[in-house]
Amino acid sequence: MENNLQELVFKYRWYLTSISIGIIILVLGLVSLTKYLPFLDDNKIEILNSETENKEAIIEISGAVEKPGVYKLNTGNRIEDALIASGGLSANADRDWVAKTINRAAKLTDGQKIYIPEKSSTSNSSKAGISGDVQGISSGLININNASQKLLEELPGIGPVTAQKIIDNRPYSAVEELITRKILKQKVYEDIKNKLSIY
């Protein structure tokens, strides 16, 4: 029986050789194919979190911009995107103030308001004799981006150390950063958040 098996192998050796070569070529072909079809490669599958990517951020931008108004963007957008959406800074915008105060790379948050002052209004304020102690007050709110230490210390729960910490961490793109950056305790923040602004 062993002789018969050897005879069969010898007789059909060319067929067996051809089949073996065909299998090798087929395997090599499949391996090569995965390089051109990324979806066959498990290591290249990327799962996107659509919930965070597509979350809407409705913001208001007003003041010295070409098209002030309310805009619907998303939370992945930056303040720079909001400025672009509103047509950019107008000719009379206080560009020095913007450069010193606004972080254009900061991400937007839902409900955020961005106000760009006019150059004439900021210069008129200084001519009117507003002292450094009241600098940072706008519409009855204290601007944490440029208020003096003395003015910050007038807030409930804010002492000299905390006031200096607020100043050292400028600029802010949202009042909530006082919490996210761990500058204020939650209770102090809740007590004064309605008295603060960033513009």
PAMAR-311382 format. One record per residue: x, y, z of N, C-alpha, C, O in turn. Coordinates in steps of 0.05 Angstrom, whole numbers, plus 5000, padded with zeros to 4 digits. Layout:
# residues N
PT   n_c1   n_c2   n_c3   ca_c1   ca_c2   ca_c3   c_c1   c_c2   c_c3   o_c1   o_c2   o_c3
PT      X      Y      Z       X       Y       Z      X      Y      Z      X      Y      Z
...
//
This chain:
# residues 199
PT   n_c1   n_c2   n_c3   ca_c1   ca_c2   ca_c3   c_c1   c_c2   c_c3   o_c1   o_c2   o_c3
PT   5017   4976   5000    5000    5000    5000   5017   5025   5000   5011   5045   4987
PT   5039   5023   5015    5058    5046    5016   5069   5051   4988   5073   5074   4980
PT   5075   5029   4973    5086    5032    4946   5065   5045   4928   5072   5061   4911
PT   5040   5037   4932    5019    5048    4915   5017   5079   4920   5013   5094   4901
PT   5019   5087   4945    5018    5115    4952   5041   5131   4939   5037   5153   4929
PT   5064   5119   4941    5088    5132    4929   5085   5134   4899   5092   5154   4887
PT   5073   5113   4887    5069    5114    4857   5049   5136   4850   5053   5150   4830
PT   5028   5138   4866    5008    5159    4860   5020   5187   4863   5016   5205   4846
PT   5036   5191   4884    5049    5217    4888   5068   5223   4865   5068   5246   4855
PT   5083   5203   4857    5102    5207    4835   5087   5213   4809   5095   5230   4793
PT   5065   5198   4805    5050    5201    4780   5038   5229   4777   5037   5241   4756
PT   5027   5239   4801    5014    5265    4800   5030   5287   4812   5019   5307   4822
PT   5057   5284   4812    5074    5304    4825   5071   5331   4813   5072   5351   4827
PT   5067   5333   4787    5065    5359    4774   5039   5373   4783   5038   5398   4787
PT   5017   5358   4785    4992    5369    4794   4994   5379   4823   4985   5401   4829
PT   5006   5363   4840    5009    5370    4868   5027   5395   4871   5022   5413   4887
PT   5048   5396   4855    5066    5419    4855   5051   5444   4846   5055   5466   4858
PT   5035   5441   4825    5020    5464    4815   5000   5475   4836   4997   5499   4840
PT   4986   5456   4849    4967    5464    4870   4981   5478   4893   4971   5498   4903
PT   5004   5468   4901    5019    5480    4923   5028   5509   4916   5025   5527   4932
PT   5038   5512   4891    5046    5539    4882   5022   5557   4881   5024   5581   4889
PT   4999   5547   4872    4975    5563    4871   4966   5573   4898   4958   5596   4901
PT   4967   5555   4918    4959    5562    4945   4978   5584   4956   4969   5603   4969
PT   5004   5581   4951    5024    5601    4960   5018   5629   4948   5018   5649   4961
PT   5012   5628   4921    5006    5653    4907   4981   5666   4918   4979   5691   4921
PT   4961   5649   4924    4936    5659    4934   4940   5673   4961   4929   5695   4966
PT   4955   5660   4979    4960    5672    5006   4975   5698   5003   4968   5718   5016
PT   4996   5699   4986    5011    5723    4982   4994   5746   4971   4996   5769   4978
PT   4975   5738   4953    4957    5757    4941   4939   5770   4962   4934   5794   4962
PT   4928   5753   4980    4911    5763    5001   4925   5782   5020   4915   5803   5029
PT   4950   5775   5027    4966    5792    5044   4971   5819   5031   4969   5840   5044
PT   4977   5819   5005    4982    5844    4991   4957   5861   4989   4957   5885   4990
PT   4934   5847   4986    4908    5861    4983   4901   5877   5007   4888   5898   5005
PT   4908   5868   5031    4901    5882    5055   4915   5909   5057   4905   5927   5071
PT   4937   5913   5043    4951    5939    5043   4935   5960   5028   4936   5983   5034
PT   4919   5951   5008    4903    5969    4992   4874   5971   5001   4859   5989   4992
PT   4866   5954   5019    4839    5955    5030   4841   5958   5060   4840   5938   5075
PT   4843   5983   5070    4848    5988    5099   4826   5976   5117   4831   5970   5140
PT   4801   5973   5105    4780    5963    5123   4783   5934   5130   4769   5924   5147
PT   4802   5919   5116    4807    5892    5123   4827   5889   5146   4831   5868   5158
PT   4840   5912   5152    4860    5912    5173   4848   5922   5199   4841   5945   5202
PT   4845   5903   5219    4832    5911    5244   4847   5933   5259   4835   5949   5273
PT   4873   5935   5254    4889    5955    5269   4884   5983   5259   4891   6003   5272
PT   4871   5986   5236    4866    6012    5225   4838   6022   5228   4830   6043   5218
PT   4822   6007   5243    4794    6015    5247   4794   6037   5268   4805   6034   5290
PT   4781   6060   5261    4780    6082    5280   4751   6088   5287   4734   6091   5270
PT   4745   6088   5313    4718    6094    5322   4717   6123   5332   4731   6131   5350
PT   4700   6138   5319    4697    6166    5326   4674   6170   5345   4653   6157   5343
PT   4678   6187   5364    4656    6193    5383   4640   6215   5372   4645   6239   5377
PT   4619   6208   5357    4602    6228    5344   4588   6246   5364   4580   6268   5357
PT   4583   6235   5387    4568    6251    5407   4583   6276   5415   4571   6297   5418
PT   4610   6274   5419    4625    6297    5427   4633   6315   5402   4634   6339   5404
PT   4637   6302   5379    4645    6317    5356   4623   6335   5346   4628   6357   5336
PT   4597   6325   5348    4575    6339    5335   4558   6355   5355   4537   6365   5348
PT   4567   6359   5380    4552    6373    5399   4551   6403   5392   4572   6415   5387
PT   4528   6414   5391    4525    6442    5382   4533   6462   5403   4529   6457   5427
PT   4543   6484   5394    4550    6506    5412   4537   6531   5400   4546   6541   5379
PT   4516   6541   5412    4503    6565    5403   4515   6588   5418   4513   6590   5443
PT   4528   6606   5404    4542    6628    5417   4533   6655   5405   4522   6657   5383
PT   4538   6676   5421    4532    6703    5411   4558   6719   5409   4574   6718   5427
PT   4561   6732   5386    4584    6750    5383   4574   6778   5376   4559   6781   5357
PT   4583   6797   5391    4573    6824    5387   4595   6845   5389   4618   6838   5395
PT   4588   6870   5385    4608    6891    5386   4620   6897   5359   4606   6897   5339
PT   4647   6902   5359    4660    6911    5335   4668   6888   5316   4692   6882   5312
PT   4647   6874   5306    4651    6853    5285   4633   6860   5262   4614   6876   5265
PT   4639   6849   5239    4624    6856    5214   4595   6846   5216   4577   6861   5207
PT   4590   6823   5226    4563    6812    5227   4557   6802   5255   4557   6777   5260
PT   4551   6819   5274    4544    6810    5301   4518   6794   5301   4500   6799   5284
PT   4516   6775   5319    4492    6758    5320   4496   6733   5335   4517   6729   5348
PT   4477   6715   5333    4478    6689    5346   4485   6668   5325   4473   6667   5303
PT   4505   6651   5331    4514    6631    5311   4514   6603   5323   4519   6599   5347
PT   4507   6584   5305    4507    6556    5314   4532   6543   5302   4535   6539   5278
PT   4551   6536   5320    4575    6523    5313   4576   6496   5328   4555   6486   5335
PT   4599   6485   5333    4600    6461    5351   4622   6464   5371   4640   6482   5368
PT   4622   6447   5391    4641    6450    5413   4669   6445   5406   4688   6451   5421
PT   4674   6434   5382    4701    6431    5373   4713   6456   5360   4737   6458   5356
PT   4695   6476   5355    4705    6501    5343   4719   6518   5363   4716   6515   5387
PT   4734   6537   5353    4750    6556    5370   4738   6584   5368   4721   6589   5351
PT   4747   6602   5385    4738    6629    5384   4745   6642   5357   4730   6658   5346
PT   4767   6634   5346    4775    6643    5319   4754   6636   5298   4748   6653   5281
PT   4742   6612   5300    4720    6604    5282   4696   6622   5285   4683   6629   5265
PT   4690   6630   5309    4667    6648    5314   4672   6675   5302   4654   6688   5290
PT   4697   6685   5304    4704    6711    5292   4702   6709   5262   4692   6728   5249
PT   4710   6687   5250    4708    6684    5221   4679   6683   5213   4671   6695   5193
PT   4662   6668   5228    4634    6666    5221   4620   6693   5222   4601   6698   5207
PT   4629   6711   5239    4617    6737    5242   4629   6757   5223   4624   6781   5225
PT   4646   6748   5204    4657    6766    5185   4683   6779   5193   4695   6795   5178
PT   4693   6773   5217    4719    6784    5226   4715   6810   5241   4693   6821   5243
PT   4737   6820   5251    4737    6846    5265   4730   6869   5247   4739   6869   5224
PT   4715   6888   5256    4709    6911    5240   4732   6931   5241   4751   6927   5256
PT   4731   6951   5224    4753    6970    5222   4759   6985   5248   4781   6993   5253
PT   4737   6989   5264    4741    7005    5289   4744   6987   5313   4742   6997   5336
PT   4749   6961   5310    4754    6943    5333   4780   6950   5346   4799   6958   5334
PT   4780   6947   5373    4805    6951    5388   4822   6927   5386   4821   6908   5403
PT   4839   6926   5366    4856    6902    5360   4877   6897   5382   4883   6874   5387
PT   4887   6918   5394    4906    6914    5416   4893   6900   5439   4904   6882   5451
PT   4868   6908   5446    4853    6896    5468   4848   6866   5461   4851   6849   5479
PT   4840   6861   5436    4835    6833    5428   4860   6816   5431   4859   6794   5441
PT   4882   6827   5422    4907    6812    5422   4916   6805   5451   4927   6784   5456
PT   4911   6824   5469    4919    6820    5497   4900   6804   5514   4907   6791   5533
PT   4874   6804   5506    4853    6793    5523   4841   6767   5514   4836   6749   5530
PT   4837   6764   5488    4822    6741    5477   4842   6719   5468   4860   6724   5453
PT   4837   6695   5477    4852    6672    5468   4836   6660   5444   4817   6645   5448
PT   4845   6666   5420    4831    6657    5396   4831   6627   5393   4814   6616   5379
PT   4849   6613   5406    4851    6584    5404   4833   6569   5423   4831   6545   5422
PT   4819   6584   5442    4803    6571    5462   4778   6559   5449   4767   6570   5430
PT   4769   6536   5459    4745    6522    5448   4720   6537   5458   4719   6549   5479
PT   4699   6536   5441    4674    6548    5447   4658   6531   5467   4661   6507   5467
PT   4641   6544   5482    4623    6530    5500   4594   6539   5493   4590   6562   5485
PT   4575   6522   5496    4548    6528    5490   4538   6551   5507   4542   6551   5532
PT   4525   6572   5495    4515    6594    5510   4536   6616   5514   4530   6636   5528
PT   4559   6614   5503    4580    6633    5507   4574   6660   5492   4563   6659   5471
PT   4582   6682   5505    4580    6708    5492   4608   6720   5488   4624   6720   5506
PT   4612   6730   5464    4638    6742    5458   4633   6771   5450   4617   6777   5432
PT   4645   6790   5465    4641    6818    5459   4668   6831   5451   4688   6829   5466
PT   4668   6844   5428    4692    6858    5418   4688   6888   5421   4670   6899   5407
PT   4703   6902   5438    4699    6931    5441   4710   6947   5417   4729   6938   5403
PT   4699   6971   5413    4711    6989    5393   4734   7004   5405   4735   7010   5429
PT   4753   7011   5388    4776    7025    5398   4769   7052   5410   4780   7061   5430
PT   4750   7066   5398    4742    7092    5408   4729   7090   5436   4734   7107   5452
PT   4714   7068   5441    4700    7066    5467   4720   7061   5489   4717   7071   5511
PT   4741   7045   5483    4761    7039    5504   4778   7064   5509   4786   7069   5532
PT   4784   7078   5488    4801    7102    5492   4785   7124   5506   4796   7139   5522
PT   4759   7126   5499    4743    7146    5512   4740   7141   5542   4738   7159   5558
PT   4739   7115   5549    4737    7108    5577   4761   7117   5593   4758   7127   5615
PT   4784   7114   5581    4808    7123    5595   4809   7153   5597   4819   7164   5617
PT   4799   7167   5576    4799    7196    5577   4780   7207   5597   4783   7229   5608
PT   4759   7191   5603    4739    7199    5622   4749   7198   5651   4735   7206   5669
PT   4773   7187   5655    4785    7187    5681   4779   7161   5697   4779   7162   5721
PT   4775   7139   5683    4770    7114    5698   4797   7105   5709   4816   7102   5693
PT   4798   7100   5734    4823    7093    5747   4828   7063   5744   4811   7048   5736
PT   4853   7055   5751    4859    7026    5750   4843   7010   5768   4839   6986   5763
PT   4832   7021   5790    4817    7006    5809   4790   6997   5798   4779   6977   5807
PT   4779   7012   5779    4753    7005    5768   4756   6994   5740   4736   6987   5728
PT   4780   6992   5730    4784    6980    5704   4776   6950   5706   4783   6936   5725
PT   4761   6941   5686    4751    6914    5687   4721   6912   5693   4710   6890   5693
PT   4708   6935   5698    4679    6935    5702   4666   6941   5675   4671   6961   5663
PT   4648   6923   5667    4633    6927    5642   4604   6917   5647   4600   6894   5655
PT   4585   6935   5643    4557    6930    5647   4552   6919   5675   4535   6901   5679
PT   4566   6929   5695    4562    6921    5722   4576   6895   5730   4574   6886   5752
PT   4590   6883   5711    4604    6858    5716   4634   6863   5718   4644   6882   5706
PT   4648   6846   5732    4677    6849    5735   4691   6831   5715   4687   6807   5714
PT   4707   6844   5698    4721    6829    5677   4746   6816   5689   4765   6830   5697
PT   4746   6790   5690    4769    6776    5703   4794   6776   5686   4815   6769   5696
PT   4792   6786   5662    4815    6787    5644   4831   6813   5648   4855   6814   5641
PT   4819   6834   5660    4835    6858    5663   4829   6874   5689   4839   6896   5693
PT   4813   6862   5707    4807    6876    5732   4832   6877   5750   4848   6859   5749
PT   4834   6898   5765    4857    6901    5783   4854   6882   5807   4832   6872   5812
PT   4875   6878   5822    4874    6860    5845   4855   6871   5866   4840   6857   5879
PT   4856   6898   5870    4839    6910    5890   4810   6906   5883   4794   6900   5901
PT   4803   6908   5858    4775    6903    5849   4766   6874   5853   4744   6869   5862
PT   4784   6856   5847    4778    6827    5851   4774   6821   5880   4757   6804   5887
PT   4789   6834   5897    4787    6828    5926   4761   6838   5938   4754   6830   5960
PT   4747   6855   5924    4721    6864    5933   4699   6843   5930   4677   6846   5941
PT   4705   6822   5914    4686    6800    5910   4684   6783   5936   4705   6779   5949
PT   4661   6773   5942    4658    6755    5966   4675   6730   5964   4675   6717   5943
PT   4691   6725   5984    4707    6700    5985   4733   6702   5971   4748   6683   5970
PT   4740   6726   5960    4765    6730    5945   4784   6746   5962   4779   6770   5968
PT   4806   6734   5970    4827    6749    5985   4850   6755   5967   4849   6750   5943
PT   4872   6767   5978    4895    6775    5962   4908   6752   5947   4915   6755   5924
PT   4910   6729   5959    4923    6706    5946   4907   6696   5922   4918   6691   5901
PT   4881   6693   5926    4863    6684    5905   4862   6704   5882   4862   6697   5859
PT   4861   6730   5889    4860    6751    5869   4885   6750   5852   4883   6752   5827
PT   4908   6746   5865    4933    6744    5850   4933   6720   5832   4944   6720   5810
PT   4922   6698   5842    4921    6673    5826   4904   6677   5801   4910   6667   5780
PT   4881   6692   5804    4865    6698    5781   4880   6714   5760   4879   6708   5736
PT   4895   6734   5770    4911    6750    5752   4933   6734   5738   4938   6738   5714
PT   4947   6717   5753    4969    6701    5742   4961   6681   5720   4977   6674   5704
PT   4935   6673   5720    4926    6653    5701   4911   6665   5677   4899   6651   5661
PT   4913   6692   5674    4901    6704    5650   4916   6696   5625   4940   6690   5626
PT   4902   6697   5601    4874    6705    5597   4855   6682   5600   4863   6658   5599
PT   4829   6688   5602    4808    6668    5604   4789   6671   5580   4784   6694   5571
PT   4780   6649   5569    4761    6650    5547   4732   6644   5557   4713   6648   5542
PT   4730   6636   5582    4703    6631    5594   4706   6634   5625   4727   6627   5636
PT   4685   6645   5637    4686    6648    5666   4689   6621   5680   4702   6619   5701
PT   4678   6600   5668    4679    6573    5679   4708   6562   5683   4712   6543   5698
PT   4727   6575   5669    4755    6566    5672   4766   6571   5700   4786   6559   5708
PT   4752   6587   5716    4761    6591    5744   4757   6565   5759   4771   6560   5779
PT   4738   6548   5750    4734    6522    5762   4752   6501   5749   4765   6486   5763
PT   4752   6500   5722    4767    6479    5708   4797   6481   5713   4811   6461   5713
PT   4806   6506   5718    4835    6509    5724   4841   6508   5755   4863   6511   5763
PT   4819   6502   5770    4822    6499    5799   4832   6524   5813   4849   6522   5831
PT   4822   6547   5804    4830    6572    5816   4811   6579   5839   4820   6590   5860
PT   4785   6573   5835    4766    6578    5856   4753   6552   5865   4751   6533   5850
PT   4744   6551   5890    4728    6529    5900   4700   6532   5889   4691   6554   5884
PT   4686   6510   5887    4659    6510    5875   4640   6529   5889   4625   6544   5875
PT   4640   6530   5915    4622    6547    5930   4627   6576   5925   4608   6592   5921
PT   4653   6584   5926    4660    6612    5920   4651   6619   5892   4641   6641   5887
PT   4657   6601   5873    4650    6606    5845   4620   6611   5842   4611   6629   5829
PT   4604   6593   5854    4574    6595    5852   4565   6622   5864   4545   6634   5853
PT   4578   6632   5885    4569    6657    5897   4575   6682   5880   4560   6701   5881
PT   4596   6680   5863    4604    6704    5849   4602   6702   5818   4607   6722   5804
PT   4595   6679   5808    4597    6675    5778   4579   6695   5763   4586   6703   5740
PT   4557   6703   5775    4539    6722    5761   4549   6751   5761   4537   6769   5750
PT   4571   6755   5775    4583    6782    5777   4608   6784   5759   4621   6805   5758
PT   4614   6763   5744    4638    6762    5729   4633   6761   5698   4612   6753   5689
PT   4653   6771   5684    4652    6769    5654   4681   6766   5645   4700   6769   5660
PT   4684   6760   5619    4711    6758    5608   4716   6780   5587   4738   6781   5575
PT   4696   6797   5582    4699    6818    5562   4691   6845   5574   4692   6865   5561
//
